[in-house]
Amino acid sequence: MVSAGARAAAPLGVRNHLERDFTALEPETKWVTDITELKTGQGKLYLCIVLDLFDQRVVGWSMHHRQDRQMVIRAVQMAVWQRQDNHPVILHSDRGSQFRSGDYQNYLAANKLVCSMSAVGHCGDNAACEGFFGLLKRERVYRSKYPTLAAARADVFEYIERRHNPRMRRRVIRQDQKFSALSKPSVISG
């Protein structure tokens, strides 16, 4: 008999590279991924996201009525396709079966993604994704009733691409402007 802890073991050689450090000084250096469920009149819709810790943008996402490894791989594929460089990126997840699957692990290795996983029972290790899911649900999902899977998909797409990601881009621009203003020489100091 296999214990629950053994079933949730990380793949060989995988460790927690983040150690709850959710800051990234550059884009495409640290990503986190997770899955949430949304209720519709036709059943559950699962959403998997890949979030860049540099600017909190959702750089990859996928939705499906089943949470399986293919849905997770599609979200990571979207992030990889948008990548500007081919340097290694840490991709952190929990130890869900989708993230431990051989197909997922092979995809990460083939695309220079360094797998990082939380210890069993440490949901705080993925707080960045949980934070996004909380925003999505407060600002959109809990205010809506989705009669169909398609209606939920359309609304989540709208939220990610037309509300959340543009808001995160504007936030980075404001931070850059503040830094730029602080780094300009003053009249007094020259």
C-alpha positions as CSV (number, residue, x, y, z in Angstrom):
1,M,0.0,0.0,0.0
2,V,1.3,3.5,-0.9
3,S,0.8,6.3,1.6
4,A,-0.7,9.6,0.6
5,G,2.6,11.3,1.3
6,A,4.4,9.0,-1.1
7,R,1.8,9.7,-3.9
8,A,2.4,13.4,-3.4
9,A,6.2,13.2,-3.5
10,A,7.9,15.7,-5.8
11,P,9.6,14.3,-8.9
12,L,13.2,13.3,-8.3
13,G,15.6,16.2,-8.0
14,V,12.8,18.8,-7.6
15,R,13.0,21.2,-4.7
16,N,11.4,24.5,-3.6
17,H,13.5,27.2,-5.4
18,L,11.3,30.0,-4.2
19,E,11.2,29.4,-0.5
20,R,8.3,32.0,-0.3
21,D,10.4,34.7,-2.0
22,F,7.7,36.1,-4.3
23,T,9.9,39.0,-5.6
24,A,11.5,39.0,-9.0
25,L,13.8,41.8,-10.1
26,E,13.5,40.9,-13.8
27,P,10.6,39.6,-15.9
28,E,10.7,35.9,-17.0
29,T,12.8,34.8,-14.0
30,K,10.2,33.4,-11.6
31,W,6.8,32.1,-12.5
32,V,4.1,30.4,-10.4
33,T,1.2,28.2,-11.5
34,D,-1.9,26.9,-9.9
35,I,-5.5,25.8,-10.7
36,T,-8.8,27.1,-9.4
37,E,-12.4,26.1,-10.1
38,L,-15.4,28.2,-11.2
39,K,-19.0,27.0,-11.0
40,T,-21.3,27.2,-14.0
41,G,-24.8,26.0,-14.8
42,Q,-23.1,23.2,-16.8
43,G,-20.7,22.1,-14.1
44,K,-17.2,23.2,-13.1
45,L,-14.7,25.0,-15.2
46,Y,-11.1,24.8,-14.2
47,L,-8.6,27.6,-14.8
48,C,-4.9,27.1,-14.7
49,I,-2.7,30.2,-14.8
50,V,1.0,31.0,-15.0
51,L,1.9,34.3,-13.2
52,D,5.1,36.2,-13.7
53,L,6.3,37.3,-10.2
54,F,8.0,40.4,-11.7
55,D,4.8,42.2,-12.6
56,Q,2.0,39.9,-11.5
57,R,0.8,39.5,-15.1
58,V,-0.9,36.3,-16.2
59,V,1.5,35.2,-18.9
60,G,-0.2,31.9,-19.6
61,W,-3.6,30.4,-18.9
62,S,-5.9,27.6,-19.9
63,M,-9.5,26.5,-19.1
64,H,-11.2,23.1,-19.3
65,H,-14.0,21.2,-17.8
66,R,-11.4,18.6,-16.5
67,Q,-8.3,19.5,-14.5
68,D,-5.7,17.4,-16.2
69,R,-2.1,17.6,-17.2
70,Q,-2.9,18.7,-20.7
71,M,-4.7,21.8,-19.4
72,V,-1.7,22.6,-17.3
73,I,0.7,22.1,-20.2
74,R,-1.4,24.4,-22.4
75,A,-1.1,27.2,-19.8
76,V,2.6,26.8,-19.6
77,Q,2.9,26.6,-23.4
78,M,1.2,30.0,-23.7
79,A,3.7,31.5,-21.3
80,V,6.6,29.9,-23.2
81,W,5.4,31.2,-26.5
82,Q,5.4,34.8,-25.1
83,R,8.8,34.5,-23.7
84,Q,11.3,37.0,-25.0
85,D,14.5,35.0,-24.2
86,N,15.4,31.3,-23.8
87,H,17.1,31.6,-20.4
88,P,16.0,29.3,-17.6
89,V,12.9,30.3,-15.7
90,I,11.8,29.0,-12.3
91,L,8.2,27.6,-12.5
92,H,6.8,27.0,-9.0
93,S,3.7,24.9,-8.3
94,D,2.1,22.8,-5.6
95,R,2.4,19.0,-5.8
96,G,-0.8,18.3,-7.6
97,S,-0.9,15.2,-9.8
98,Q,-1.0,17.4,-13.0
99,F,2.3,19.1,-12.0
100,R,4.0,15.8,-11.1
101,S,3.1,14.1,-14.3
102,G,5.8,12.8,-16.6
103,D,4.4,14.8,-19.6
104,Y,4.5,18.1,-17.6
105,Q,8.0,17.4,-16.3
106,N,9.2,16.6,-19.8
107,Y,7.7,19.8,-21.2
108,L,9.4,21.9,-18.5
109,A,12.8,20.3,-19.2
110,A,12.5,20.7,-22.9
111,N,11.7,24.4,-22.5
112,K,14.4,25.4,-19.9
113,L,11.9,25.7,-17.1
114,V,13.2,24.8,-13.7
115,C,10.6,22.9,-11.7
116,S,10.0,24.1,-8.2
117,M,7.5,22.6,-5.8
118,S,6.1,23.4,-2.4
119,A,6.3,20.8,0.4
120,V,3.1,18.9,1.0
121,G,0.5,21.0,2.9
122,H,2.3,24.3,2.4
123,C,-0.4,26.3,0.4
124,G,1.3,29.6,1.4
125,D,4.1,28.7,-0.9
126,N,1.8,29.6,-3.8
127,A,0.3,32.8,-2.3
128,A,0.8,34.8,-5.5
129,C,-1.5,32.6,-7.5
130,E,-4.0,32.5,-4.7
131,G,-3.9,36.3,-4.6
132,F,-4.7,36.5,-8.3
133,F,-7.6,33.9,-7.9
134,G,-8.9,36.0,-5.0
135,L,-9.0,39.1,-7.1
136,L,-10.6,37.4,-10.0
137,K,-13.3,35.9,-7.8
138,R,-14.0,39.1,-5.8
139,E,-13.9,41.4,-8.9
140,R,-15.7,39.2,-11.4
141,V,-16.8,35.6,-10.5
142,Y,-18.8,36.3,-7.4
143,R,-20.6,39.1,-9.2
144,S,-21.7,36.9,-12.0
145,K,-23.7,33.8,-12.6
146,Y,-22.5,31.7,-15.5
147,P,-25.2,29.6,-17.2
148,T,-22.6,27.9,-19.4
149,L,-18.9,26.9,-19.5
150,A,-18.6,29.2,-22.6
151,A,-20.0,32.2,-20.7
152,A,-17.5,31.6,-17.8
153,R,-14.6,31.2,-20.3
154,A,-15.5,34.4,-22.1
155,D,-15.7,36.4,-18.8
156,V,-12.4,35.0,-17.5
157,F,-10.7,35.8,-20.8
158,E,-12.1,39.4,-20.6
159,Y,-10.9,39.8,-17.0
160,I,-7.4,38.5,-17.6
161,E,-6.6,40.2,-20.9
162,R,-8.6,43.4,-20.7
163,R,-8.6,44.2,-17.0
164,H,-5.9,42.4,-15.0
165,N,-2.9,42.4,-17.3
166,P,-3.3,46.0,-18.5
167,R,-3.6,47.1,-14.9
168,M,-0.4,45.3,-14.0
169,R,1.4,46.8,-17.0
170,R,0.3,50.3,-15.9
171,R,1.6,49.6,-12.4
172,V,5.0,48.7,-13.7
173,I,5.1,51.9,-15.8
174,R,4.2,54.0,-12.7
175,Q,7.0,52.3,-10.7
176,D,9.5,52.9,-13.5
177,Q,8.5,56.5,-13.7
178,K,9.0,56.9,-9.9
179,F,12.4,55.3,-10.1
180,S,13.4,57.4,-13.0
181,A,12.4,60.6,-11.2
182,L,14.4,59.5,-8.1
183,S,17.5,58.7,-10.2
184,K,17.6,62.1,-12.0
185,P,20.3,64.4,-10.6
186,S,18.9,67.4,-8.7
187,V,19.7,71.0,-9.3
188,I,21.4,71.2,-5.9
189,S,23.5,68.0,-6.1
190,G,24.2,68.1,-9.8
